[in-house]
Amino acid sequence: MLVIRVKPDAEITVDGVVVGKRSRYTIALAEGTHSVMIVHPKYQPLSRKIDVIPGEKVNLSIDLKDDAVPR
């Protein structure tokens, strides 16, 4: 299970599939490494790799003001 929190709202893509454009998502993912991309018009795209382990919840919190590069 992956819980994504992004500030401000941004488009979120997981493994190349657009999840949506909100600030919070909970996504069930298979075990293994996954690629998360966050796109917002005011910031350079931000990518993260996350590892999902069965039975564990992965929390990914991104504040674009702190973690991304402005355009």
mmJSON file of the N, C-alpha and C atoms, coordinates in Angstrom:
{"data_MODEL":{"atom_site":{
"group_PDB":["ATOM","ATOM","ATOM","ATOM","ATOM","ATOM","ATOM","ATOM","ATOM","ATOM","ATOM","ATOM","ATOM","ATOM","ATOM","ATOM","ATOM","ATOM","ATOM","ATOM","ATOM","ATOM","ATOM","ATOM","ATOM","ATOM","ATOM","ATOM","ATOM","ATOM","ATOM","ATOM","ATOM","ATOM","ATOM","ATOM","ATOM","ATOM","ATOM","ATOM","ATOM","ATOM","ATOM","ATOM","ATOM","ATOM","ATOM","ATOM","ATOM","ATOM","ATOM","ATOM","ATOM","ATOM","ATOM","ATOM","ATOM","ATOM","ATOM","ATOM","ATOM","ATOM","ATOM","ATOM","ATOM","ATOM","ATOM","ATOM","ATOM","ATOM","ATOM","ATOM","ATOM","ATOM","ATOM","ATOM","ATOM","ATOM","ATOM","ATOM","ATOM","ATOM","ATOM","ATOM","ATOM","ATOM","ATOM","ATOM","ATOM","ATOM","ATOM","ATOM","ATOM","ATOM","ATOM","ATOM","ATOM","ATOM","ATOM","ATOM","ATOM","ATOM","ATOM","ATOM","ATOM","ATOM","ATOM","ATOM","ATOM","ATOM","ATOM","ATOM","ATOM","ATOM","ATOM","ATOM","ATOM","ATOM","ATOM","ATOM","ATOM","ATOM","ATOM","ATOM","ATOM","ATOM","ATOM","ATOM","ATOM","ATOM","ATOM","ATOM","ATOM","ATOM","ATOM","ATOM","ATOM","ATOM","ATOM","ATOM","ATOM","ATOM","ATOM","ATOM","ATOM","ATOM","ATOM","ATOM","ATOM","ATOM","ATOM","ATOM","ATOM","ATOM","ATOM","ATOM","ATOM","ATOM","ATOM","ATOM","ATOM","ATOM","ATOM","ATOM","ATOM","ATOM","ATOM","ATOM","ATOM","ATOM","ATOM","ATOM","ATOM","ATOM","ATOM","ATOM","ATOM","ATOM","ATOM","ATOM","ATOM","ATOM","ATOM","ATOM","ATOM","ATOM","ATOM","ATOM","ATOM","ATOM","ATOM","ATOM","ATOM","ATOM","ATOM","ATOM","ATOM","ATOM","ATOM","ATOM","ATOM","ATOM","ATOM","ATOM","ATOM","ATOM","ATOM","ATOM","ATOM","ATOM","ATOM","ATOM","ATOM"],
"id":[1,2,3,4,5,6,7,8,9,10,11,12,13,14,15,16,17,18,19,20,21,22,23,24,25,26,27,28,29,30,31,32,33,34,35,36,37,38,39,40,41,42,43,44,45,46,47,48,49,50,51,52,53,54,55,56,57,58,59,60,61,62,63,64,65,66,67,68,69,70,71,72,73,74,75,76,77,78,79,80,81,82,83,84,85,86,87,88,89,90,91,92,93,94,95,96,97,98,99,100,101,102,103,104,105,106,107,108,109,110,111,112,113,114,115,116,117,118,119,120,121,122,123,124,125,126,127,128,129,130,131,132,133,134,135,136,137,138,139,140,141,142,143,144,145,146,147,148,149,150,151,152,153,154,155,156,157,158,159,160,161,162,163,164,165,166,167,168,169,170,171,172,173,174,175,176,177,178,179,180,181,182,183,184,185,186,187,188,189,190,191,192,193,194,195,196,197,198,199,200,201,202,203,204,205,206,207,208,209,210,211,212,213],
"type_symbol":["N","C","C","N","C","C","N","C","C","N","C","C","N","C","C","N","C","C","N","C","C","N","C","C","N","C","C","N","C","C","N","C","C","N","C","C","N","C","C","N","C","C","N","C","C","N","C","C","N","C","C","N","C","C","N","C","C","N","C","C","N","C","C","N","C","C","N","C","C","N","C","C","N","C","C","N","C","C","N","C","C","N","C","C","N","C","C","N","C","C","N","C","C","N","C","C","N","C","C","N","C","C","N","C","C","N","C","C","N","C","C","N","C","C","N","C","C","N","C","C","N","C","C","N","C","C","N","C","C","N","C","C","N","C","C","N","C","C","N","C","C","N","C","C","N","C","C","N","C","C","N","C","C","N","C","C","N","C","C","N","C","C","N","C","C","N","C","C","N","C","C","N","C","C","N","C","C","N","C","C","N","C","C","N","C","C","N","C","C","N","C","C","N","C","C","N","C","C","N","C","C","N","C","C","N","C","C","N","C","C","N","C","C"],
"label_atom_id":["N","CA","C","N","CA","C","N","CA","C","N","CA","C","N","CA","C","N","CA","C","N","CA","C","N","CA","C","N","CA","C","N","CA","C","N","CA","C","N","CA","C","N","CA","C","N","CA","C","N","CA","C","N","CA","C","N","CA","C","N","CA","C","N","CA","C","N","CA","C","N","CA","C","N","CA","C","N","CA","C","N","CA","C","N","CA","C","N","CA","C","N","CA","C","N","CA","C","N","CA","C","N","CA","C","N","CA","C","N","CA","C","N","CA","C","N","CA","C","N","CA","C","N","CA","C","N","CA","C","N","CA","C","N","CA","C","N","CA","C","N","CA","C","N","CA","C","N","CA","C","N","CA","C","N","CA","C","N","CA","C","N","CA","C","N","CA","C","N","CA","C","N","CA","C","N","CA","C","N","CA","C","N","CA","C","N","CA","C","N","CA","C","N","CA","C","N","CA","C","N","CA","C","N","CA","C","N","CA","C","N","CA","C","N","CA","C","N","CA","C","N","CA","C","N","CA","C","N","CA","C","N","CA","C","N","CA","C","N","CA","C","N","CA","C","N","CA","C"],
"label_alt_id":[null,null,null,null,null,null,null,null,null,null,null,null,null,null,null,null,null,null,null,null,null,null,null,null,null,null,null,null,null,null,null,null,null,null,null,null,null,null,null,null,null,null,null,null,null,null,null,null,null,null,null,null,null,null,null,null,null,null,null,null,null,null,null,null,null,null,null,null,null,null,null,null,null,null,null,null,null,null,null,null,null,null,null,null,null,null,null,null,null,null,null,null,null,null,null,null,null,null,null,null,null,null,null,null,null,null,null,null,null,null,null,null,null,null,null,null,null,null,null,null,null,null,null,null,null,null,null,null,null,null,null,null,null,null,null,null,null,null,null,null,null,null,null,null,null,null,null,null,null,null,null,null,null,null,null,null,null,null,null,null,null,null,null,null,null,null,null,null,null,null,null,null,null,null,null,null,null,null,null,null,null,null,null,null,null,null,null,null,null,null,null,null,null,null,null,null,null,null,null,null,null,null,null,null,null,null,null,null,null,null,null,null,null],
"label_comp_id":["MET","MET","MET","LEU","LEU","LEU","VAL","VAL","VAL","ILE","ILE","ILE","ARG","ARG","ARG","VAL","VAL","VAL","LYS","LYS","LYS","PRO","PRO","PRO","ASP","ASP","ASP","ALA","ALA","ALA","GLU","GLU","GLU","ILE","ILE","ILE","THR","THR","THR","VAL","VAL","VAL","ASP","ASP","ASP","GLY","GLY","GLY","VAL","VAL","VAL","VAL","VAL","VAL","VAL","VAL","VAL","GLY","GLY","GLY","LYS","LYS","LYS","ARG","ARG","ARG","SER","SER","SER","ARG","ARG","ARG","TYR","TYR","TYR","THR","THR","THR","ILE","ILE","ILE","ALA","ALA","ALA","LEU","LEU","LEU","ALA","ALA","ALA","GLU","GLU","GLU","GLY","GLY","GLY","THR","THR","THR","HIS","HIS","HIS","SER","SER","SER","VAL","VAL","VAL","MET","MET","MET","ILE","ILE","ILE","VAL","VAL","VAL","HIS","HIS","HIS","PRO","PRO","PRO","LYS","LYS","LYS","TYR","TYR","TYR","GLN","GLN","GLN","PRO","PRO","PRO","LEU","LEU","LEU","SER","SER","SER","ARG","ARG","ARG","LYS","LYS","LYS","ILE","ILE","ILE","ASP","ASP","ASP","VAL","VAL","VAL","ILE","ILE","ILE","PRO","PRO","PRO","GLY","GLY","GLY","GLU","GLU","GLU","LYS","LYS","LYS","VAL","VAL","VAL","ASN","ASN","ASN","LEU","LEU","LEU","SER","SER","SER","ILE","ILE","ILE","ASP","ASP","ASP","LEU","LEU","LEU","LYS","LYS","LYS","ASP","ASP","ASP","ASP","ASP","ASP","ALA","ALA","ALA","VAL","VAL","VAL","PRO","PRO","PRO","ARG","ARG","ARG"],
"label_asym_id":["A","A","A","A","A","A","A","A","A","A","A","A","A","A","A","A","A","A","A","A","A","A","A","A","A","A","A","A","A","A","A","A","A","A","A","A","A","A","A","A","A","A","A","A","A","A","A","A","A","A","A","A","A","A","A","A","A","A","A","A","A","A","A","A","A","A","A","A","A","A","A","A","A","A","A","A","A","A","A","A","A","A","A","A","A","A","A","A","A","A","A","A","A","A","A","A","A","A","A","A","A","A","A","A","A","A","A","A","A","A","A","A","A","A","A","A","A","A","A","A","A","A","A","A","A","A","A","A","A","A","A","A","A","A","A","A","A","A","A","A","A","A","A","A","A","A","A","A","A","A","A","A","A","A","A","A","A","A","A","A","A","A","A","A","A","A","A","A","A","A","A","A","A","A","A","A","A","A","A","A","A","A","A","A","A","A","A","A","A","A","A","A","A","A","A","A","A","A","A","A","A","A","A","A","A","A","A","A","A","A","A","A","A"],
"label_entity_id":["1","1","1","1","1","1","1","1","1","1","1","1","1","1","1","1","1","1","1","1","1","1","1","1","1","1","1","1","1","1","1","1","1","1","1","1","1","1","1","1","1","1","1","1","1","1","1","1","1","1","1","1","1","1","1","1","1","1","1","1","1","1","1","1","1","1","1","1","1","1","1","1","1","1","1","1","1","1","1","1","1","1","1","1","1","1","1","1","1","1","1","1","1","1","1","1","1","1","1","1","1","1","1","1","1","1","1","1","1","1","1","1","1","1","1","1","1","1","1","1","1","1","1","1","1","1","1","1","1","1","1","1","1","1","1","1","1","1","1","1","1","1","1","1","1","1","1","1","1","1","1","1","1","1","1","1","1","1","1","1","1","1","1","1","1","1","1","1","1","1","1","1","1","1","1","1","1","1","1","1","1","1","1","1","1","1","1","1","1","1","1","1","1","1","1","1","1","1","1","1","1","1","1","1","1","1","1","1","1","1","1","1","1"],
"label_seq_id":[1,1,1,2,2,2,3,3,3,4,4,4,5,5,5,6,6,6,7,7,7,8,8,8,9,9,9,10,10,10,11,11,11,12,12,12,13,13,13,14,14,14,15,15,15,16,16,16,17,17,17,18,18,18,19,19,19,20,20,20,21,21,21,22,22,22,23,23,23,24,24,24,25,25,25,26,26,26,27,27,27,28,28,28,29,29,29,30,30,30,31,31,31,32,32,32,33,33,33,34,34,34,35,35,35,36,36,36,37,37,37,38,38,38,39,39,39,40,40,40,41,41,41,42,42,42,43,43,43,44,44,44,45,45,45,46,46,46,47,47,47,48,48,48,49,49,49,50,50,50,51,51,51,52,52,52,53,53,53,54,54,54,55,55,55,56,56,56,57,57,57,58,58,58,59,59,59,60,60,60,61,61,61,62,62,62,63,63,63,64,64,64,65,65,65,66,66,66,67,67,67,68,68,68,69,69,69,70,70,70,71,71,71],
"pdbx_PDB_ins_code":[null,null,null,null,null,null,null,null,null,null,null,null,null,null,null,null,null,null,null,null,null,null,null,null,null,null,null,null,null,null,null,null,null,null,null,null,null,null,null,null,null,null,null,null,null,null,null,null,null,null,null,null,null,null,null,null,null,null,null,null,null,null,null,null,null,null,null,null,null,null,null,null,null,null,null,null,null,null,null,null,null,null,null,null,null,null,null,null,null,null,null,null,null,null,null,null,null,null,null,null,null,null,null,null,null,null,null,null,null,null,null,null,null,null,null,null,null,null,null,null,null,null,null,null,null,null,null,null,null,null,null,null,null,null,null,null,null,null,null,null,null,null,null,null,null,null,null,null,null,null,null,null,null,null,null,null,null,null,null,null,null,null,null,null,null,null,null,null,null,null,null,null,null,null,null,null,null,null,null,null,null,null,null,null,null,null,null,null,null,null,null,null,null,null,null,null,null,null,null,null,null,null,null,null,null,null,null,null,null,null,null,null,null],
"Cartn_x":[0.847,0.0,0.894,0.568,1.295,0.34,0.743,-0.026,0.814,0.263,0.964,0.24,1.04,0.519,1.401,0.771,1.513,0.899,1.772,1.352,2.102,1.462,0.031,-0.395,-1.692,-2.198,-1.335,-1.051,-0.231,-0.66,-0.291,-0.571,0.409,-0.122,0.696,0.602,1.768,1.869,2.637,2.123,2.808,3.068,4.324,4.739,4.186,4.184,3.755,2.26,1.479,0.022,-0.422,-1.171,-1.65,-2.694,-2.441,-3.357,-4.409,-3.997,-4.925,-4.22,-5.027,-4.473,-5.152,-4.711,-5.192,-4.0,-4.265,-3.164,-2.95,-3.889,-3.719,-4.31,-3.546,-3.978,-3.515,-4.308,-3.905,-4.029,-2.918,-2.857,-2.315,-2.995,-2.486,-1.527,-0.302,0.717,1.301,1.761,2.43,3.788,4.3,5.63,6.672,7.656,8.744,8.987,9.807,10.166,9.236,8.762,7.837,8.342,7.96,8.366,7.175,7.368,6.326,6.816,5.985,6.314,5.256,5.722,4.829,5.064,3.987,4.105,3.172,3.749,3.0,3.513,2.643,3.093,4.128,4.194,5.142,6.493,6.623,7.849,8.333,9.63,10.18,9.584,9.35,8.836,9.747,9.138,9.859,9.584,10.63,10.42,11.032,10.398,10.866,10.702,11.617,11.496,11.077,10.111,9.683,9.698,9.995,9.995,8.807,7.991,6.81,7.13,6.886,7.099,5.727,5.414,4.088,3.764,2.542,2.073,2.507,3.299,3.752,3.167,2.871,2.377,3.562,3.67,4.725,4.086,4.646,4.167,5.139,4.622,5.42,4.784,5.461,4.963,5.898,5.329,6.11,5.49,6.309,5.918,6.746,6.113,6.838,7.644,7.171,7.941,9.306,9.398,10.652,11.438,10.735,11.378,11.615,10.982,11.094,11.801,12.21,12.881,11.847,11.718,10.756,11.109,10.095,10.331,10.764],
"Cartn_y":[-1.173,0.0,1.238,2.191,3.453,4.596,5.464,6.664,7.851,8.637,9.803,11.063,11.997,13.324,14.351,15.249,16.265,17.634,18.612,20.0,20.856,21.698,21.782,20.633,20.589,19.548,19.486,18.284,18.089,16.798,16.668,15.425,14.36,13.198,12.103,10.927,10.413,9.256,8.162,6.937,5.8,4.771,4.444,3.479,3.842,5.148,5.623,5.773,5.491,5.596,6.783,7.714,8.88,8.436,8.785,8.456,9.548,10.795,11.909,13.176,14.172,15.476,15.968,15.416,15.819,15.834,16.051,16.134,14.84,13.893,12.663,11.468,10.397,9.14,7.974,6.927,5.652,4.634,3.962,3.078,1.719,0.659,-0.694,-1.034,-1.398,-1.735,-3.107,-3.759,-5.045,-4.84,-5.885,-5.857,-5.459,-4.677,-4.309,-2.819,-2.393,-0.993,-0.335,0.851,1.589,3.023,3.623,4.975,5.916,6.999,8.001,9.31,9.935,11.22,12.227,13.419,14.489,15.677,16.162,17.254,18.393,19.585,20.796,21.903,22.767,23.783,24.77,24.954,25.91,25.302,23.958,23.267,22.286,22.026,20.972,19.635,18.696,17.383,16.75,16.082,15.457,13.964,13.144,11.697,11.067,10.003,9.233,7.755,6.951,5.495,5.048,4.162,3.638,2.113,1.507,0.055,-0.38,-1.259,-1.767,-3.167,-3.345,-4.637,-5.139,-6.424,-6.938,-6.666,-6.222,-5.988,-4.668,-3.881,-2.599,-1.445,-0.349,0.85,1.775,2.3,3.256,4.637,5.582,6.961,7.814,8.56,9.49,10.866,11.766,13.135,14.101,14.903,15.856,17.245,18.211,19.617,20.245,20.55,21.016,22.289,23.138,24.348,23.991,22.869,22.455,21.449,20.591,19.442,19.576,20.556,20.662,21.958,21.998,23.171,23.992,25.286,26.121,26.194,26.376,26.549,27.963],
"Cartn_z":[0.0,0.0,0.0,-0.855,-0.955,-0.644,0.285,0.604,0.148,-0.782,-1.33,-0.863,-0.329,0.032,-0.67,-1.434,-2.185,-1.905,-1.652,-1.46,-2.443,-3.212,-3.511,-4.424,-4.748,-5.66,-6.905,-7.368,-8.566,-9.247,-10.52,-11.237,-10.755,-10.404,-9.895,-10.856,-11.216,-12.097,-11.355,-11.393,-10.784,-11.871,-12.074,-13.103,-14.481,-14.783,-16.093,-16.276,-15.24,-15.316,-14.465,-15.068,-14.332,-13.31,-12.054,-10.962,-10.823,-10.999,-10.893,-10.471,-10.119,-9.761,-8.484,-7.387,-6.06,-5.117,-3.842,-2.882,-2.101,-2.164,-1.391,-2.145,-2.165,-2.777,-1.924,-1.897,-1.322,-2.444,-2.745,-3.908,-3.485,-3.881,-3.652,-4.785,-4.43,-5.429,-5.142,-6.177,-6.023,-5.363,-4.778,-4.17,-5.214,-4.788,-5.684,-5.715,-6.668,-6.828,-7.837,-7.483,-8.33,-8.515,-9.622,-9.952,-9.801,-9.029,-8.825,-9.442,-10.272,-10.889,-10.472,-10.072,-9.647,-10.564,-11.197,-12.16,-11.747,-11.666,-11.327,-12.24,-12.757,-13.715,-13.168,-11.86,-11.287,-10.92,-11.033,-10.606,-11.668,-11.644,-12.495,-12.042,-12.965,-12.559,-11.514,-10.571,-9.46,-9.497,-9.454,-9.459,-8.215,-7.791,-6.64,-6.947,-6.452,-6.498,-5.1,-5.034,-3.74,-3.8,-2.674,-2.554,-1.717,-2.282,-1.591,-1.079,0.214,0.876,1.326,1.084,1.455,2.924,3.165,4.522,5.137,4.424,4.955,4.145,4.848,4.196,3.954,2.731,2.381,2.317,3.065,3.056,2.27,1.301,0.51,0.632,1.34,1.528,0.82,-0.062,-0.841,-0.672,-0.275,-0.288,-1.411,-2.517,-3.685,-3.403,-2.498,-2.151,-1.593,-0.861,-0.237,-1.072,-1.807,-2.457,-3.959,-4.611,-6.065,-6.465,-7.731,-8.296,-9.062,-8.73,-9.469,-10.958,-11.804,-13.242,-13.517],
"occupancy":[1.0,1.0,1.0,1.0,1.0,1.0,1.0,1.0,1.0,1.0,1.0,1.0,1.0,1.0,1.0,1.0,1.0,1.0,1.0,1.0,1.0,1.0,1.0,1.0,1.0,1.0,1.0,1.0,1.0,1.0,1.0,1.0,1.0,1.0,1.0,1.0,1.0,1.0,1.0,1.0,1.0,1.0,1.0,1.0,1.0,1.0,1.0,1.0,1.0,1.0,1.0,1.0,1.0,1.0,1.0,1.0,1.0,1.0,1.0,1.0,1.0,1.0,1.0,1.0,1.0,1.0,1.0,1.0,1.0,1.0,1.0,1.0,1.0,1.0,1.0,1.0,1.0,1.0,1.0,1.0,1.0,1.0,1.0,1.0,1.0,1.0,1.0,1.0,1.0,1.0,1.0,1.0,1.0,1.0,1.0,1.0,1.0,1.0,1.0,1.0,1.0,1.0,1.0,1.0,1.0,1.0,1.0,1.0,1.0,1.0,1.0,1.0,1.0,1.0,1.0,1.0,1.0,1.0,1.0,1.0,1.0,1.0,1.0,1.0,1.0,1.0,1.0,1.0,1.0,1.0,1.0,1.0,1.0,1.0,1.0,1.0,1.0,1.0,1.0,1.0,1.0,1.0,1.0,1.0,1.0,1.0,1.0,1.0,1.0,1.0,1.0,1.0,1.0,1.0,1.0,1.0,1.0,1.0,1.0,1.0,1.0,1.0,1.0,1.0,1.0,1.0,1.0,1.0,1.0,1.0,1.0,1.0,1.0,1.0,1.0,1.0,1.0,1.0,1.0,1.0,1.0,1.0,1.0,1.0,1.0,1.0,1.0,1.0,1.0,1.0,1.0,1.0,1.0,1.0,1.0,1.0,1.0,1.0,1.0,1.0,1.0,1.0,1.0,1.0,1.0,1.0,1.0,1.0,1.0,1.0,1.0,1.0,1.0],
"B_iso_or_equiv":[0.0,0.0,0.0,0.0,0.0,0.0,0.0,0.0,0.0,0.0,0.0,0.0,0.0,0.0,0.0,0.0,0.0,0.0,0.0,0.0,0.0,0.0,0.0,0.0,0.0,0.0,0.0,0.0,0.0,0.0,0.0,0.0,0.0,0.0,0.0,0.0,0.0,0.0,0.0,0.0,0.0,0.0,0.0,0.0,0.0,0.0,0.0,0.0,0.0,0.0,0.0,0.0,0.0,0.0,0.0,0.0,0.0,0.0,0.0,0.0,0.0,0.0,0.0,0.0,0.0,0.0,0.0,0.0,0.0,0.0,0.0,0.0,0.0,0.0,0.0,0.0,0.0,0.0,0.0,0.0,0.0,0.0,0.0,0.0,0.0,0.0,0.0,0.0,0.0,0.0,0.0,0.0,0.0,0.0,0.0,0.0,0.0,0.0,0.0,0.0,0.0,0.0,0.0,0.0,0.0,0.0,0.0,0.0,0.0,0.0,0.0,0.0,0.0,0.0,0.0,0.0,0.0,0.0,0.0,0.0,0.0,0.0,0.0,0.0,0.0,0.0,0.0,0.0,0.0,0.0,0.0,0.0,0.0,0.0,0.0,0.0,0.0,0.0,0.0,0.0,0.0,0.0,0.0,0.0,0.0,0.0,0.0,0.0,0.0,0.0,0.0,0.0,0.0,0.0,0.0,0.0,0.0,0.0,0.0,0.0,0.0,0.0,0.0,0.0,0.0,0.0,0.0,0.0,0.0,0.0,0.0,0.0,0.0,0.0,0.0,0.0,0.0,0.0,0.0,0.0,0.0,0.0,0.0,0.0,0.0,0.0,0.0,0.0,0.0,0.0,0.0,0.0,0.0,0.0,0.0,0.0,0.0,0.0,0.0,0.0,0.0,0.0,0.0,0.0,0.0,0.0,0.0,0.0,0.0,0.0,0.0,0.0,0.0],
"pdbx_formal_charge":[null,null,null,null,null,null,null,null,null,null,null,null,null,null,null,null,null,null,null,null,null,null,null,null,null,null,null,null,null,null,null,null,null,null,null,null,null,null,null,null,null,null,null,null,null,null,null,null,null,null,null,null,null,null,null,null,null,null,null,null,null,null,null,null,null,null,null,null,null,null,null,null,null,null,null,null,null,null,null,null,null,null,null,null,null,null,null,null,null,null,null,null,null,null,null,null,null,null,null,null,null,null,null,null,null,null,null,null,null,null,null,null,null,null,null,null,null,null,null,null,null,null,null,null,null,null,null,null,null,null,null,null,null,null,null,null,null,null,null,null,null,null,null,null,null,null,null,null,null,null,null,null,null,null,null,null,null,null,null,null,null,null,null,null,null,null,null,null,null,null,null,null,null,null,null,null,null,null,null,null,null,null,null,null,null,null,null,null,null,null,null,null,null,null,null,null,null,null,null,null,null,null,null,null,null,null,null,null,null,null,null,null,null],
"auth_seq_id":[1,1,1,2,2,2,3,3,3,4,4,4,5,5,5,6,6,6,7,7,7,8,8,8,9,9,9,10,10,10,11,11,11,12,12,12,13,13,13,14,14,14,15,15,15,16,16,16,17,17,17,18,18,18,19,19,19,20,20,20,21,21,21,22,22,22,23,23,23,24,24,24,25,25,25,26,26,26,27,27,27,28,28,28,29,29,29,30,30,30,31,31,31,32,32,32,33,33,33,34,34,34,35,35,35,36,36,36,37,37,37,38,38,38,39,39,39,40,40,40,41,41,41,42,42,42,43,43,43,44,44,44,45,45,45,46,46,46,47,47,47,48,48,48,49,49,49,50,50,50,51,51,51,52,52,52,53,53,53,54,54,54,55,55,55,56,56,56,57,57,57,58,58,58,59,59,59,60,60,60,61,61,61,62,62,62,63,63,63,64,64,64,65,65,65,66,66,66,67,67,67,68,68,68,69,69,69,70,70,70,71,71,71],
"auth_comp_id":["MET","MET","MET","LEU","LEU","LEU","VAL","VAL","VAL","ILE","ILE","ILE","ARG","ARG","ARG","VAL","VAL","VAL","LYS","LYS","LYS","PRO","PRO","PRO","ASP","ASP","ASP","ALA","ALA","ALA","GLU","GLU","GLU","ILE","ILE","ILE","THR","THR","THR","VAL","VAL","VAL","ASP","ASP","ASP","GLY","GLY","GLY","VAL","VAL","VAL","VAL","VAL","VAL","VAL","VAL","VAL","GLY","GLY","GLY","LYS","LYS","LYS","ARG","ARG","ARG","SER","SER","SER","ARG","ARG","ARG","TYR","TYR","TYR","THR","THR","THR","ILE","ILE","ILE","ALA","ALA","ALA","LEU","LEU","LEU","ALA","ALA","ALA","GLU","GLU","GLU","GLY","GLY","GLY","THR","THR","THR","HIS","HIS","HIS","SER","SER","SER","VAL","VAL","VAL","MET","MET","MET","ILE","ILE","ILE","VAL","VAL","VAL","HIS","HIS","HIS","PRO","PRO","PRO","LYS","LYS","LYS","TYR","TYR","TYR","GLN","GLN","GLN","PRO","PRO","PRO","LEU","LEU","LEU","SER","SER","SER","ARG","ARG","ARG","LYS","LYS","LYS","ILE","ILE","ILE","ASP","ASP","ASP","VAL","VAL","VAL","ILE","ILE","ILE","PRO","PRO","PRO","GLY","GLY","GLY","GLU","GLU","GLU","LYS","LYS","LYS","VAL","VAL","VAL","ASN","ASN","ASN","LEU","LEU","LEU","SER","SER","SER","ILE","ILE","ILE","ASP","ASP","ASP","LEU","LEU","LEU","LYS","LYS","LYS","ASP","ASP","ASP","ASP","ASP","ASP","ALA","ALA","ALA","VAL","VAL","VAL","PRO","PRO","PRO","ARG","ARG","ARG"],
"auth_asym_id":["A","A","A","A","A","A","A","A","A","A","A","A","A","A","A","A","A","A","A","A","A","A","A","A","A","A","A","A","A","A","A","A","A","A","A","A","A","A","A","A","A","A","A","A","A","A","A","A","A","A","A","A","A","A","A","A","A","A","A","A","A","A","A","A","A","A","A","A","A","A","A","A","A","A","A","A","A","A","A","A","A","A","A","A","A","A","A","A","A","A","A","A","A","A","A","A","A","A","A","A","A","A","A","A","A","A","A","A","A","A","A","A","A","A","A","A","A","A","A","A","A","A","A","A","A","A","A","A","A","A","A","A","A","A","A","A","A","A","A","A","A","A","A","A","A","A","A","A","A","A","A","A","A","A","A","A","A","A","A","A","A","A","A","A","A","A","A","A","A","A","A","A","A","A","A","A","A","A","A","A","A","A","A","A","A","A","A","A","A","A","A","A","A","A","A","A","A","A","A","A","A","A","A","A","A","A","A","A","A","A","A","A","A"],
"auth_atom_id":["N","CA","C","N","CA","C","N","CA","C","N","CA","C","N","CA","C","N","CA","C","N","CA","C","N","CA","C","N","CA","C","N","CA","C","N","CA","C","N","CA","C","N","CA","C","N","CA","C","N","CA","C","N","CA","C","N","CA","C","N","CA","C","N","CA","C","N","CA","C","N","CA","C","N","CA","C","N","CA","C","N","CA","C","N","CA","C","N","CA","C","N","CA","C","N","CA","C","N","CA","C","N","CA","C","N","CA","C","N","CA","C","N","CA","C","N","CA","C","N","CA","C","N","CA","C","N","CA","C","N","CA","C","N","CA","C","N","CA","C","N","CA","C","N","CA","C","N","CA","C","N","CA","C","N","CA","C","N","CA","C","N","CA","C","N","CA","C","N","CA","C","N","CA","C","N","CA","C","N","CA","C","N","CA","C","N","CA","C","N","CA","C","N","CA","C","N","CA","C","N","CA","C","N","CA","C","N","CA","C","N","CA","C","N","CA","C","N","CA","C","N","CA","C","N","CA","C","N","CA","C","N","CA","C","N","CA","C","N","CA","C","N","CA","C","N","CA","C"],
"pdbx_PDB_model_num":[1,1,1,1,1,1,1,1,1,1,1,1,1,1,1,1,1,1,1,1,1,1,1,1,1,1,1,1,1,1,1,1,1,1,1,1,1,1,1,1,1,1,1,1,1,1,1,1,1,1,1,1,1,1,1,1,1,1,1,1,1,1,1,1,1,1,1,1,1,1,1,1,1,1,1,1,1,1,1,1,1,1,1,1,1,1,1,1,1,1,1,1,1,1,1,1,1,1,1,1,1,1,1,1,1,1,1,1,1,1,1,1,1,1,1,1,1,1,1,1,1,1,1,1,1,1,1,1,1,1,1,1,1,1,1,1,1,1,1,1,1,1,1,1,1,1,1,1,1,1,1,1,1,1,1,1,1,1,1,1,1,1,1,1,1,1,1,1,1,1,1,1,1,1,1,1,1,1,1,1,1,1,1,1,1,1,1,1,1,1,1,1,1,1,1,1,1,1,1,1,1,1,1,1,1,1,1,1,1,1,1,1,1]
}}}
